[in-house]
Amino acid sequence: MNYCDIKYTDMLNGQGIRVSLFVSGCSHYCKGCFNSDTWNPNYGFPFTEDIENNIINYFYKYSSSLRGLSLLGGDPTYHDNIPHLVKFLTKFKQHFPNKDIWIWSGYTWENIIQNSQRLELIKLCDVLIDGKFDIEKKDPNLKWKGSSNQRVIDIQKSLKYNSIIEKE
């Protein structure tokens, strides 16, 4: 898996101060995508164990001021990214069980829960912003999403109640 950027103090992609990992690889090709270079899974840099450890060490150093981790792209739920992110998030959760994880995907909740690999990944996360970016529904006033068709879903509550529960 490759990544194109890590923002170590991001306040735009989720609640609070976060570390945001922008992965490469996406098959949605949304018109108007702000990060179209990341469609190519080979774009950027290899996501190595050293990079994983850098993120974890950063959380140890600044844990009191960091709310959590955000995964964007590209698409973290792109098929080639899933095994790498499952491994990393499992490790991350062992170190920081109280930090939340937000994930963005061009797939909808309904698509994700029908795919065992994608479901395995999002079960490790707390909030999902689902759905393709739709330039016709673009709204810069929306929180955490680019277009009005996307939803901000509380993953754990949605799984527990077998119903989509949007984050307040």
Phi and psi in radians as a Rosetta constraint file:
Dihedral C 1 N 2 CA 2 C 2 CIRCULARHARMONIC -1.980 0.35
Dihedral N 2 CA 2 C 2 N 3 CIRCULARHARMONIC 2.794 0.35
Dihedral C 2 N 3 CA 3 C 3 CIRCULARHARMONIC -2.339 0.35
Dihedral N 3 CA 3 C 3 N 4 CIRCULARHARMONIC 2.727 0.35
Dihedral C 3 N 4 CA 4 C 4 CIRCULARHARMONIC -1.901 0.35
Dihedral N 4 CA 4 C 4 N 5 CIRCULARHARMONIC -0.380 0.35
Dihedral C 4 N 5 CA 5 C 5 CIRCULARHARMONIC -2.836 0.35
Dihedral N 5 CA 5 C 5 N 6 CIRCULARHARMONIC 2.666 0.35
Dihedral C 5 N 6 CA 6 C 6 CIRCULARHARMONIC -2.289 0.35
Dihedral N 6 CA 6 C 6 N 7 CIRCULARHARMONIC 2.132 0.35
Dihedral C 6 N 7 CA 7 C 7 CIRCULARHARMONIC -1.796 0.35
Dihedral N 7 CA 7 C 7 N 8 CIRCULARHARMONIC 2.013 0.35
Dihedral C 7 N 8 CA 8 C 8 CIRCULARHARMONIC -1.469 0.35
Dihedral N 8 CA 8 C 8 N 9 CIRCULARHARMONIC -0.242 0.35
Dihedral C 8 N 9 CA 9 C 9 CIRCULARHARMONIC -2.439 0.35
Dihedral N 9 CA 9 C 9 N 10 CIRCULARHARMONIC 1.453 0.35
Dihedral C 9 N 10 CA 10 C 10 CIRCULARHARMONIC -1.942 0.35
Dihedral N 10 CA 10 C 10 N 11 CIRCULARHARMONIC 2.251 0.35
Dihedral C 10 N 11 CA 11 C 11 CIRCULARHARMONIC -2.036 0.35
Dihedral N 11 CA 11 C 11 N 12 CIRCULARHARMONIC 0.155 0.35
Dihedral C 11 N 12 CA 12 C 12 CIRCULARHARMONIC -1.767 0.35
Dihedral N 12 CA 12 C 12 N 13 CIRCULARHARMONIC -0.466 0.35
Dihedral C 12 N 13 CA 13 C 13 CIRCULARHARMONIC -1.910 0.35
Dihedral N 13 CA 13 C 13 N 14 CIRCULARHARMONIC 1.215 0.35
Dihedral C 13 N 14 CA 14 C 14 CIRCULARHARMONIC 2.056 0.35
Dihedral N 14 CA 14 C 14 N 15 CIRCULARHARMONIC 3.015 0.35
Dihedral C 14 N 15 CA 15 C 15 CIRCULARHARMONIC -1.318 0.35
Dihedral N 15 CA 15 C 15 N 16 CIRCULARHARMONIC 2.441 0.35
Dihedral C 15 N 16 CA 16 C 16 CIRCULARHARMONIC 1.309 0.35
Dihedral N 16 CA 16 C 16 N 17 CIRCULARHARMONIC -2.995 0.35
Dihedral C 16 N 17 CA 17 C 17 CIRCULARHARMONIC -1.472 0.35
Dihedral N 17 CA 17 C 17 N 18 CIRCULARHARMONIC 2.294 0.35
Dihedral C 17 N 18 CA 18 C 18 CIRCULARHARMONIC -2.391 0.35
Dihedral N 18 CA 18 C 18 N 19 CIRCULARHARMONIC 2.871 0.35
Dihedral C 18 N 19 CA 19 C 19 CIRCULARHARMONIC -1.765 0.35
Dihedral N 19 CA 19 C 19 N 20 CIRCULARHARMONIC 2.214 0.35
Dihedral C 19 N 20 CA 20 C 20 CIRCULARHARMONIC -1.992 0.35
Dihedral N 20 CA 20 C 20 N 21 CIRCULARHARMONIC 2.189 0.35
Dihedral C 20 N 21 CA 21 C 21 CIRCULARHARMONIC -1.866 0.35
Dihedral N 21 CA 21 C 21 N 22 CIRCULARHARMONIC 2.110 0.35
Dihedral C 21 N 22 CA 22 C 22 CIRCULARHARMONIC -1.788 0.35
Dihedral N 22 CA 22 C 22 N 23 CIRCULARHARMONIC 1.888 0.35
Dihedral C 22 N 23 CA 23 C 23 CIRCULARHARMONIC -1.589 0.35
Dihedral N 23 CA 23 C 23 N 24 CIRCULARHARMONIC 2.813 0.35
Dihedral C 23 N 24 CA 24 C 24 CIRCULARHARMONIC -1.751 0.35
Dihedral N 24 CA 24 C 24 N 25 CIRCULARHARMONIC 2.655 0.35
Dihedral C 24 N 25 CA 25 C 25 CIRCULARHARMONIC 1.908 0.35
Dihedral N 25 CA 25 C 25 N 26 CIRCULARHARMONIC 2.037 0.35
Dihedral C 25 N 26 CA 26 C 26 CIRCULARHARMONIC -2.789 0.35
Dihedral N 26 CA 26 C 26 N 27 CIRCULARHARMONIC 2.403 0.35
Dihedral C 26 N 27 CA 27 C 27 CIRCULARHARMONIC -1.975 0.35
Dihedral N 27 CA 27 C 27 N 28 CIRCULARHARMONIC 0.227 0.35
Dihedral C 27 N 28 CA 28 C 28 CIRCULARHARMONIC -1.555 0.35
Dihedral N 28 CA 28 C 28 N 29 CIRCULARHARMONIC -0.586 0.35
Dihedral C 28 N 29 CA 29 C 29 CIRCULARHARMONIC 0.909 0.35
Dihedral N 29 CA 29 C 29 N 30 CIRCULARHARMONIC 0.873 0.35
Dihedral C 29 N 30 CA 30 C 30 CIRCULARHARMONIC -1.139 0.35
Dihedral N 30 CA 30 C 30 N 31 CIRCULARHARMONIC 2.285 0.35
Dihedral C 30 N 31 CA 31 C 31 CIRCULARHARMONIC -1.078 0.35
Dihedral N 31 CA 31 C 31 N 32 CIRCULARHARMONIC 2.263 0.35
Dihedral C 31 N 32 CA 32 C 32 CIRCULARHARMONIC 1.493 0.35
Dihedral N 32 CA 32 C 32 N 33 CIRCULARHARMONIC 0.152 0.35
Dihedral C 32 N 33 CA 33 C 33 CIRCULARHARMONIC -0.970 0.35
Dihedral N 33 CA 33 C 33 N 34 CIRCULARHARMONIC 2.330 0.35
Dihedral C 33 N 34 CA 34 C 34 CIRCULARHARMONIC -1.365 0.35
Dihedral N 34 CA 34 C 34 N 35 CIRCULARHARMONIC -0.165 0.35
Dihedral C 34 N 35 CA 35 C 35 CIRCULARHARMONIC -2.371 0.35
Dihedral N 35 CA 35 C 35 N 36 CIRCULARHARMONIC 0.804 0.35
Dihedral C 35 N 36 CA 36 C 36 CIRCULARHARMONIC -1.131 0.35
Dihedral N 36 CA 36 C 36 N 37 CIRCULARHARMONIC -0.373 0.35
Dihedral C 36 N 37 CA 37 C 37 CIRCULARHARMONIC -1.025 0.35
Dihedral N 37 CA 37 C 37 N 38 CIRCULARHARMONIC -0.507 0.35
Dihedral C 37 N 38 CA 38 C 38 CIRCULARHARMONIC -1.384 0.35
Dihedral N 38 CA 38 C 38 N 39 CIRCULARHARMONIC -0.021 0.35
Dihedral C 38 N 39 CA 39 C 39 CIRCULARHARMONIC -1.078 0.35
Dihedral N 39 CA 39 C 39 N 40 CIRCULARHARMONIC -0.623 0.35
Dihedral C 39 N 40 CA 40 C 40 CIRCULARHARMONIC -1.321 0.35
Dihedral N 40 CA 40 C 40 N 41 CIRCULARHARMONIC 2.072 0.35
Dihedral C 40 N 41 CA 41 C 41 CIRCULARHARMONIC -1.140 0.35
Dihedral N 41 CA 41 C 41 N 42 CIRCULARHARMONIC -0.282 0.35
Dihedral C 41 N 42 CA 42 C 42 CIRCULARHARMONIC -1.620 0.35
Dihedral N 42 CA 42 C 42 N 43 CIRCULARHARMONIC -0.027 0.35
Dihedral C 42 N 43 CA 43 C 43 CIRCULARHARMONIC -1.227 0.35
Dihedral N 43 CA 43 C 43 N 44 CIRCULARHARMONIC 2.494 0.35
Dihedral C 43 N 44 CA 44 C 44 CIRCULARHARMONIC 1.605 0.35
Dihedral N 44 CA 44 C 44 N 45 CIRCULARHARMONIC -2.435 0.35
Dihedral C 44 N 45 CA 45 C 45 CIRCULARHARMONIC -2.215 0.35
Dihedral N 45 CA 45 C 45 N 46 CIRCULARHARMONIC 2.622 0.35
Dihedral C 45 N 46 CA 46 C 46 CIRCULARHARMONIC -1.102 0.35
Dihedral N 46 CA 46 C 46 N 47 CIRCULARHARMONIC 2.388 0.35
Dihedral C 46 N 47 CA 47 C 47 CIRCULARHARMONIC -1.556 0.35
Dihedral N 47 CA 47 C 47 N 48 CIRCULARHARMONIC 1.648 0.35
Dihedral C 47 N 48 CA 48 C 48 CIRCULARHARMONIC -1.675 0.35
Dihedral N 48 CA 48 C 48 N 49 CIRCULARHARMONIC 3.008 0.35
Dihedral C 48 N 49 CA 49 C 49 CIRCULARHARMONIC -1.106 0.35
Dihedral N 49 CA 49 C 49 N 50 CIRCULARHARMONIC -0.563 0.35
Dihedral C 49 N 50 CA 50 C 50 CIRCULARHARMONIC -1.086 0.35
Dihedral N 50 CA 50 C 50 N 51 CIRCULARHARMONIC -0.703 0.35
Dihedral C 50 N 51 CA 51 C 51 CIRCULARHARMONIC -1.171 0.35
Dihedral N 51 CA 51 C 51 N 52 CIRCULARHARMONIC -0.764 0.35
Dihedral C 51 N 52 CA 52 C 52 CIRCULARHARMONIC -0.950 0.35
Dihedral N 52 CA 52 C 52 N 53 CIRCULARHARMONIC -0.840 0.35
Dihedral C 52 N 53 CA 53 C 53 CIRCULARHARMONIC -1.145 0.35
Dihedral N 53 CA 53 C 53 N 54 CIRCULARHARMONIC -0.606 0.35
Dihedral C 53 N 54 CA 54 C 54 CIRCULARHARMONIC -1.054 0.35
Dihedral N 54 CA 54 C 54 N 55 CIRCULARHARMONIC -0.755 0.35
Dihedral C 54 N 55 CA 55 C 55 CIRCULARHARMONIC -1.137 0.35
Dihedral N 55 CA 55 C 55 N 56 CIRCULARHARMONIC -0.812 0.35
Dihedral C 55 N 56 CA 56 C 56 CIRCULARHARMONIC -1.096 0.35
Dihedral N 56 CA 56 C 56 N 57 CIRCULARHARMONIC -0.759 0.35
Dihedral C 56 N 57 CA 57 C 57 CIRCULARHARMONIC -1.115 0.35
Dihedral N 57 CA 57 C 57 N 58 CIRCULARHARMONIC -0.640 0.35
Dihedral C 57 N 58 CA 58 C 58 CIRCULARHARMONIC -1.090 0.35
Dihedral N 58 CA 58 C 58 N 59 CIRCULARHARMONIC -0.730 0.35
Dihedral C 58 N 59 CA 59 C 59 CIRCULARHARMONIC -1.103 0.35
Dihedral N 59 CA 59 C 59 N 60 CIRCULARHARMONIC -0.692 0.35
Dihedral C 59 N 60 CA 60 C 60 CIRCULARHARMONIC -1.102 0.35
Dihedral N 60 CA 60 C 60 N 61 CIRCULARHARMONIC -0.724 0.35
Dihedral C 60 N 61 CA 61 C 61 CIRCULARHARMONIC -1.187 0.35
Dihedral N 61 CA 61 C 61 N 62 CIRCULARHARMONIC -0.680 0.35
Dihedral C 61 N 62 CA 62 C 62 CIRCULARHARMONIC -2.107 0.35
Dihedral N 62 CA 62 C 62 N 63 CIRCULARHARMONIC 0.429 0.35
Dihedral C 62 N 63 CA 63 C 63 CIRCULARHARMONIC -0.916 0.35
Dihedral N 63 CA 63 C 63 N 64 CIRCULARHARMONIC -0.697 0.35
Dihedral C 63 N 64 CA 64 C 64 CIRCULARHARMONIC -1.153 0.35
Dihedral N 64 CA 64 C 64 N 65 CIRCULARHARMONIC -0.424 0.35
Dihedral C 64 N 65 CA 65 C 65 CIRCULARHARMONIC -1.793 0.35
Dihedral N 65 CA 65 C 65 N 66 CIRCULARHARMONIC -0.122 0.35
Dihedral C 65 N 66 CA 66 C 66 CIRCULARHARMONIC -1.731 0.35
Dihedral N 66 CA 66 C 66 N 67 CIRCULARHARMONIC 2.284 0.35
Dihedral C 66 N 67 CA 67 C 67 CIRCULARHARMONIC -1.468 0.35
Dihedral N 67 CA 67 C 67 N 68 CIRCULARHARMONIC -0.643 0.35
Dihedral C 67 N 68 CA 68 C 68 CIRCULARHARMONIC 3.074 0.35
Dihedral N 68 CA 68 C 68 N 69 CIRCULARHARMONIC -2.884 0.35
Dihedral C 68 N 69 CA 69 C 69 CIRCULARHARMONIC -2.034 0.35
Dihedral N 69 CA 69 C 69 N 70 CIRCULARHARMONIC 2.426 0.35
Dihedral C 69 N 70 CA 70 C 70 CIRCULARHARMONIC -2.108 0.35
Dihedral N 70 CA 70 C 70 N 71 CIRCULARHARMONIC 2.418 0.35
Dihedral C 70 N 71 CA 71 C 71 CIRCULARHARMONIC -2.052 0.35
Dihedral N 71 CA 71 C 71 N 72 CIRCULARHARMONIC 2.049 0.35
Dihedral C 71 N 72 CA 72 C 72 CIRCULARHARMONIC -2.317 0.35
Dihedral N 72 CA 72 C 72 N 73 CIRCULARHARMONIC -2.976 0.35
Dihedral C 72 N 73 CA 73 C 73 CIRCULARHARMONIC -2.939 0.35
Dihedral N 73 CA 73 C 73 N 74 CIRCULARHARMONIC -2.511 0.35
Dihedral C 73 N 74 CA 74 C 74 CIRCULARHARMONIC 0.728 0.35
Dihedral N 74 CA 74 C 74 N 75 CIRCULARHARMONIC -2.726 0.35
Dihedral C 74 N 75 CA 75 C 75 CIRCULARHARMONIC -2.410 0.35
Dihedral N 75 CA 75 C 75 N 76 CIRCULARHARMONIC 1.999 0.35
Dihedral C 75 N 76 CA 76 C 76 CIRCULARHARMONIC -1.024 0.35
Dihedral N 76 CA 76 C 76 N 77 CIRCULARHARMONIC -0.440 0.35
Dihedral C 76 N 77 CA 77 C 77 CIRCULARHARMONIC -1.579 0.35
Dihedral N 77 CA 77 C 77 N 78 CIRCULARHARMONIC 0.177 0.35
Dihedral C 77 N 78 CA 78 C 78 CIRCULARHARMONIC -1.045 0.35
Dihedral N 78 CA 78 C 78 N 79 CIRCULARHARMONIC 2.366 0.35
Dihedral C 78 N 79 CA 79 C 79 CIRCULARHARMONIC -0.883 0.35
Dihedral N 79 CA 79 C 79 N 80 CIRCULARHARMONIC -0.696 0.35
Dihedral C 79 N 80 CA 80 C 80 CIRCULARHARMONIC -1.269 0.35
Dihedral N 80 CA 80 C 80 N 81 CIRCULARHARMONIC -0.367 0.35
Dihedral C 80 N 81 CA 81 C 81 CIRCULARHARMONIC -1.442 0.35
Dihedral N 81 CA 81 C 81 N 82 CIRCULARHARMONIC -0.454 0.35
Dihedral C 81 N 82 CA 82 C 82 CIRCULARHARMONIC -1.005 0.35
Dihedral N 82 CA 82 C 82 N 83 CIRCULARHARMONIC -0.911 0.35
Dihedral C 82 N 83 CA 83 C 83 CIRCULARHARMONIC -1.072 0.35
Dihedral N 83 CA 83 C 83 N 84 CIRCULARHARMONIC -0.645 0.35
Dihedral C 83 N 84 CA 84 C 84 CIRCULARHARMONIC -1.168 0.35
Dihedral N 84 CA 84 C 84 N 85 CIRCULARHARMONIC -0.753 0.35
Dihedral C 84 N 85 CA 85 C 85 CIRCULARHARMONIC -1.266 0.35
Dihedral N 85 CA 85 C 85 N 86 CIRCULARHARMONIC -0.614 0.35
Dihedral C 85 N 86 CA 86 C 86 CIRCULARHARMONIC -1.042 0.35
Dihedral N 86 CA 86 C 86 N 87 CIRCULARHARMONIC -0.806 0.35
Dihedral C 86 N 87 CA 87 C 87 CIRCULARHARMONIC -1.060 0.35
Dihedral N 87 CA 87 C 87 N 88 CIRCULARHARMONIC -0.851 0.35
Dihedral C 87 N 88 CA 88 C 88 CIRCULARHARMONIC -1.133 0.35
Dihedral N 88 CA 88 C 88 N 89 CIRCULARHARMONIC -0.796 0.35
Dihedral C 88 N 89 CA 89 C 89 CIRCULARHARMONIC -1.166 0.35
Dihedral N 89 CA 89 C 89 N 90 CIRCULARHARMONIC -0.600 0.35
Dihedral C 89 N 90 CA 90 C 90 CIRCULARHARMONIC -1.077 0.35
Dihedral N 90 CA 90 C 90 N 91 CIRCULARHARMONIC -0.791 0.35
Dihedral C 90 N 91 CA 91 C 91 CIRCULARHARMONIC -1.107 0.35
Dihedral N 91 CA 91 C 91 N 92 CIRCULARHARMONIC -0.799 0.35
Dihedral C 91 N 92 CA 92 C 92 CIRCULARHARMONIC -1.043 0.35
Dihedral N 92 CA 92 C 92 N 93 CIRCULARHARMONIC -0.799 0.35
Dihedral C 92 N 93 CA 93 C 93 CIRCULARHARMONIC -1.130 0.35
Dihedral N 93 CA 93 C 93 N 94 CIRCULARHARMONIC -0.548 0.35
Dihedral C 93 N 94 CA 94 C 94 CIRCULARHARMONIC -1.127 0.35
Dihedral N 94 CA 94 C 94 N 95 CIRCULARHARMONIC -0.660 0.35
Dihedral C 94 N 95 CA 95 C 95 CIRCULARHARMONIC -1.417 0.35
Dihedral N 95 CA 95 C 95 N 96 CIRCULARHARMONIC -0.637 0.35
Dihedral C 95 N 96 CA 96 C 96 CIRCULARHARMONIC -2.351 0.35
Dihedral N 96 CA 96 C 96 N 97 CIRCULARHARMONIC 1.201 0.35
Dihedral C 96 N 97 CA 97 C 97 CIRCULARHARMONIC -1.133 0.35
Dihedral N 97 CA 97 C 97 N 98 CIRCULARHARMONIC -0.318 0.35
Dihedral C 97 N 98 CA 98 C 98 CIRCULARHARMONIC -1.725 0.35
Dihedral N 98 CA 98 C 98 N 99 CIRCULARHARMONIC 0.023 0.35
Dihedral C 98 N 99 CA 99 C 99 CIRCULARHARMONIC -1.578 0.35
Dihedral N 99 CA 99 C 99 N 100 CIRCULARHARMONIC 2.420 0.35
Dihedral C 99 N 100 CA 100 C 100 CIRCULARHARMONIC -1.550 0.35
Dihedral N 100 CA 100 C 100 N 101 CIRCULARHARMONIC 2.736 0.35
Dihedral C 100 N 101 CA 101 C 101 CIRCULARHARMONIC -2.185 0.35
Dihedral N 101 CA 101 C 101 N 102 CIRCULARHARMONIC 2.160 0.35
Dihedral C 101 N 102 CA 102 C 102 CIRCULARHARMONIC -1.866 0.35
Dihedral N 102 CA 102 C 102 N 103 CIRCULARHARMONIC 2.496 0.35
Dihedral C 102 N 103 CA 103 C 103 CIRCULARHARMONIC -2.411 0.35
Dihedral N 103 CA 103 C 103 N 104 CIRCULARHARMONIC 2.402 0.35
Dihedral C 103 N 104 CA 104 C 104 CIRCULARHARMONIC -1.877 0.35
Dihedral N 104 CA 104 C 104 N 105 CIRCULARHARMONIC 2.406 0.35
Dihedral C 104 N 105 CA 105 C 105 CIRCULARHARMONIC -2.524 0.35
Dihedral N 105 CA 105 C 105 N 106 CIRCULARHARMONIC 2.490 0.35
Dihedral C 105 N 106 CA 106 C 106 CIRCULARHARMONIC -1.296 0.35
Dihedral N 106 CA 106 C 106 N 107 CIRCULARHARMONIC -0.254 0.35
Dihedral C 106 N 107 CA 107 C 107 CIRCULARHARMONIC -1.414 0.35
Dihedral N 107 CA 107 C 107 N 108 CIRCULARHARMONIC 2.623 0.35
Dihedral C 107 N 108 CA 108 C 108 CIRCULARHARMONIC -1.457 0.35
Dihedral N 108 CA 108 C 108 N 109 CIRCULARHARMONIC 2.856 0.35
Dihedral C 108 N 109 CA 109 C 109 CIRCULARHARMONIC -0.907 0.35
Dihedral N 109 CA 109 C 109 N 110 CIRCULARHARMONIC -0.802 0.35
Dihedral C 109 N 110 CA 110 C 110 CIRCULARHARMONIC -1.043 0.35
Dihedral N 110 CA 110 C 110 N 111 CIRCULARHARMONIC -0.704 0.35
Dihedral C 110 N 111 CA 111 C 111 CIRCULARHARMONIC -1.185 0.35
Dihedral N 111 CA 111 C 111 N 112 CIRCULARHARMONIC -0.741 0.35
Dihedral C 111 N 112 CA 112 C 112 CIRCULARHARMONIC -1.127 0.35
Dihedral N 112 CA 112 C 112 N 113 CIRCULARHARMONIC -0.781 0.35
Dihedral C 112 N 113 CA 113 C 113 CIRCULARHARMONIC -1.256 0.35
Dihedral N 113 CA 113 C 113 N 114 CIRCULARHARMONIC -0.221 0.35
Dihedral C 113 N 114 CA 114 C 114 CIRCULARHARMONIC -1.549 0.35
Dihedral N 114 CA 114 C 114 N 115 CIRCULARHARMONIC -0.107 0.35
Dihedral C 114 N 115 CA 115 C 115 CIRCULARHARMONIC -2.034 0.35
Dihedral N 115 CA 115 C 115 N 116 CIRCULARHARMONIC 1.989 0.35
Dihedral C 115 N 116 CA 116 C 116 CIRCULARHARMONIC -1.067 0.35
Dihedral N 116 CA 116 C 116 N 117 CIRCULARHARMONIC -0.627 0.35
Dihedral C 116 N 117 CA 117 C 117 CIRCULARHARMONIC -1.206 0.35
Dihedral N 117 CA 117 C 117 N 118 CIRCULARHARMONIC -0.808 0.35
Dihedral C 117 N 118 CA 118 C 118 CIRCULARHARMONIC -1.125 0.35
Dihedral N 118 CA 118 C 118 N 119 CIRCULARHARMONIC -0.686 0.35
Dihedral C 118 N 119 CA 119 C 119 CIRCULARHARMONIC -1.101 0.35
Dihedral N 119 CA 119 C 119 N 120 CIRCULARHARMONIC -0.731 0.35
Dihedral C 119 N 120 CA 120 C 120 CIRCULARHARMONIC -1.000 0.35
Dihedral N 120 CA 120 C 120 N 121 CIRCULARHARMONIC -0.717 0.35
Dihedral C 120 N 121 CA 121 C 121 CIRCULARHARMONIC -1.177 0.35
Dihedral N 121 CA 121 C 121 N 122 CIRCULARHARMONIC -0.886 0.35
Dihedral C 121 N 122 CA 122 C 122 CIRCULARHARMONIC -1.237 0.35
Dihedral N 122 CA 122 C 122 N 123 CIRCULARHARMONIC -0.371 0.35
Dihedral C 122 N 123 CA 123 C 123 CIRCULARHARMONIC -1.097 0.35
Dihedral N 123 CA 123 C 123 N 124 CIRCULARHARMONIC -0.364 0.35
Dihedral C 123 N 124 CA 124 C 124 CIRCULARHARMONIC -1.489 0.35
Dihedral N 124 CA 124 C 124 N 125 CIRCULARHARMONIC -0.058 0.35
Dihedral C 124 N 125 CA 125 C 125 CIRCULARHARMONIC -1.953 0.35
Dihedral N 125 CA 125 C 125 N 126 CIRCULARHARMONIC 2.960 0.35
Dihedral C 125 N 126 CA 126 C 126 CIRCULARHARMONIC -1.921 0.35
Dihedral N 126 CA 126 C 126 N 127 CIRCULARHARMONIC -0.622 0.35
Dihedral C 126 N 127 CA 127 C 127 CIRCULARHARMONIC -2.330 0.35
Dihedral N 127 CA 127 C 127 N 128 CIRCULARHARMONIC 2.347 0.35
Dihedral C 127 N 128 CA 128 C 128 CIRCULARHARMONIC -2.061 0.35
Dihedral N 128 CA 128 C 128 N 129 CIRCULARHARMONIC 2.249 0.35
Dihedral C 128 N 129 CA 129 C 129 CIRCULARHARMONIC -1.779 0.35
Dihedral N 129 CA 129 C 129 N 130 CIRCULARHARMONIC 1.962 0.35
Dihedral C 129 N 130 CA 130 C 130 CIRCULARHARMONIC -1.883 0.35
Dihedral N 130 CA 130 C 130 N 131 CIRCULARHARMONIC 2.798 0.35
Dihedral C 130 N 131 CA 131 C 131 CIRCULARHARMONIC 1.667 0.35
Dihedral N 131 CA 131 C 131 N 132 CIRCULARHARMONIC 2.647 0.35
Dihedral C 131 N 132 CA 132 C 132 CIRCULARHARMONIC -1.183 0.35
Dihedral N 132 CA 132 C 132 N 133 CIRCULARHARMONIC 2.580 0.35
Dihedral C 132 N 133 CA 133 C 133 CIRCULARHARMONIC -1.183 0.35
Dihedral N 133 CA 133 C 133 N 134 CIRCULARHARMONIC 2.273 0.35
Dihedral C 133 N 134 CA 134 C 134 CIRCULARHARMONIC -2.067 0.35
Dihedral N 134 CA 134 C 134 N 135 CIRCULARHARMONIC 1.893 0.35
Dihedral C 134 N 135 CA 135 C 135 CIRCULARHARMONIC -1.049 0.35
Dihedral N 135 CA 135 C 135 N 136 CIRCULARHARMONIC -0.489 0.35
Dihedral C 135 N 136 CA 136 C 136 CIRCULARHARMONIC -1.237 0.35
Dihedral N 136 CA 136 C 136 N 137 CIRCULARHARMONIC -0.340 0.35
Dihedral C 136 N 137 CA 137 C 137 CIRCULARHARMONIC -2.003 0.35
Dihedral N 137 CA 137 C 137 N 138 CIRCULARHARMONIC 0.317 0.35
Dihedral C 137 N 138 CA 138 C 138 CIRCULARHARMONIC -1.072 0.35
Dihedral N 138 CA 138 C 138 N 139 CIRCULARHARMONIC 2.380 0.35
Dihedral C 138 N 139 CA 139 C 139 CIRCULARHARMONIC -2.587 0.35
Dihedral N 139 CA 139 C 139 N 140 CIRCULARHARMONIC 1.858 0.35
Dihedral C 139 N 140 CA 140 C 140 CIRCULARHARMONIC -1.187 0.35
Dihedral N 140 CA 140 C 140 N 141 CIRCULARHARMONIC -0.142 0.35
Dihedral C 140 N 141 CA 141 C 141 CIRCULARHARMONIC -1.559 0.35
Dihedral N 141 CA 141 C 141 N 142 CIRCULARHARMONIC -0.086 0.35
Dihedral C 141 N 142 CA 142 C 142 CIRCULARHARMONIC -1.346 0.35
Dihedral N 142 CA 142 C 142 N 143 CIRCULARHARMONIC 2.519 0.35
Dihedral C 142 N 143 CA 143 C 143 CIRCULARHARMONIC -1.482 0.35
Dihedral N 143 CA 143 C 143 N 144 CIRCULARHARMONIC 2.198 0.35
Dihedral C 143 N 144 CA 144 C 144 CIRCULARHARMONIC 1.218 0.35
Dihedral N 144 CA 144 C 144 N 145 CIRCULARHARMONIC 0.012 0.35
Dihedral C 144 N 145 CA 145 C 145 CIRCULARHARMONIC -2.437 0.35
Dihedral N 145 CA 145 C 145 N 146 CIRCULARHARMONIC 2.736 0.35
Dihedral C 145 N 146 CA 146 C 146 CIRCULARHARMONIC -1.667 0.35
Dihedral N 146 CA 146 C 146 N 147 CIRCULARHARMONIC -0.406 0.35
Dihedral C 146 N 147 CA 147 C 147 CIRCULARHARMONIC -2.455 0.35
Dihedral N 147 CA 147 C 147 N 148 CIRCULARHARMONIC 2.708 0.35
Dihedral C 147 N 148 CA 148 C 148 CIRCULARHARMONIC -1.215 0.35
Dihedral N 148 CA 148 C 148 N 149 CIRCULARHARMONIC -0.256 0.35
Dihedral C 148 N 149 CA 149 C 149 CIRCULARHARMONIC -1.340 0.35
Dihedral N 149 CA 149 C 149 N 150 CIRCULARHARMONIC -0.290 0.35
Dihedral C 149 N 150 CA 150 C 150 CIRCULARHARMONIC -1.416 0.35
Dihedral N 150 CA 150 C 150 N 151 CIRCULARHARMONIC 2.683 0.35
Dihedral C 150 N 151 CA 151 C 151 CIRCULARHARMONIC -2.168 0.35
Dihedral N 151 CA 151 C 151 N 152 CIRCULARHARMONIC 2.631 0.35
Dihedral C 151 N 152 CA 152 C 152 CIRCULARHARMONIC -1.875 0.35
Dihedral N 152 CA 152 C 152 N 153 CIRCULARHARMONIC 1.824 0.35
Dihedral C 152 N 153 CA 153 C 153 CIRCULARHARMONIC -1.901 0.35
Dihedral N 153 CA 153 C 153 N 154 CIRCULARHARMONIC 2.298 0.35
Dihedral C 153 N 154 CA 154 C 154 CIRCULARHARMONIC -1.359 0.35
Dihedral N 154 CA 154 C 154 N 155 CIRCULARHARMONIC 1.816 0.35
Dihedral C 154 N 155 CA 155 C 155 CIRCULARHARMONIC -1.103 0.35
Dihedral N 155 CA 155 C 155 N 156 CIRCULARHARMONIC -0.883 0.35
Dihedral C 155 N 156 CA 156 C 156 CIRCULARHARMONIC -1.127 0.35
Dihedral N 156 CA 156 C 156 N 157 CIRCULARHARMONIC -0.729 0.35
Dihedral C 156 N 157 CA 157 C 157 CIRCULARHARMONIC -1.172 0.35
Dihedral N 157 CA 157 C 157 N 158 CIRCULARHARMONIC -0.689 0.35
Dihedral C 157 N 158 CA 158 C 158 CIRCULARHARMONIC -1.112 0.35
Dihedral N 158 CA 158 C 158 N 159 CIRCULARHARMONIC -0.696 0.35
Dihedral C 158 N 159 CA 159 C 159 CIRCULARHARMONIC -1.195 0.35
Dihedral N 159 CA 159 C 159 N 160 CIRCULARHARMONIC -0.717 0.35
Dihedral C 159 N 160 CA 160 C 160 CIRCULARHARMONIC -1.115 0.35
Dihedral N 160 CA 160 C 160 N 161 CIRCULARHARMONIC -0.751 0.35
Dihedral C 160 N 161 CA 161 C 161 CIRCULARHARMONIC -1.708 0.35
Dihedral N 161 CA 161 C 161 N 162 CIRCULARHARMONIC 0.063 0.35
Dihedral C 161 N 162 CA 162 C 162 CIRCULARHARMONIC 0.887 0.35
Dihedral N 162 CA 162 C 162 N 163 CIRCULARHARMONIC 0.744 0.35
Dihedral C 162 N 163 CA 163 C 163 CIRCULARHARMONIC -2.736 0.35
Dihedral N 163 CA 163 C 163 N 164 CIRCULARHARMONIC 2.598 0.35
Dihedral C 163 N 164 CA 164 C 164 CIRCULARHARMONIC -1.251 0.35
Dihedral N 164 CA 164 C 164 N 165 CIRCULARHARMONIC 2.099 0.35
Dihedral C 164 N 165 CA 165 C 165 CIRCULARHARMONIC -2.013 0.35
Dihedral N 165 CA 165 C 165 N 166 CIRCULARHARMONIC 1.964 0.35
Dihedral C 165 N 166 CA 166 C 166 CIRCULARHARMONIC -1.386 0.35
Dihedral N 166 CA 166 C 166 N 167 CIRCULARHARMONIC 2.545 0.35
Dihedral C 166 N 167 CA 167 C 167 CIRCULARHARMONIC -1.226 0.35
Dihedral N 167 CA 167 C 167 N 168 CIRCULARHARMONIC 2.407 0.35
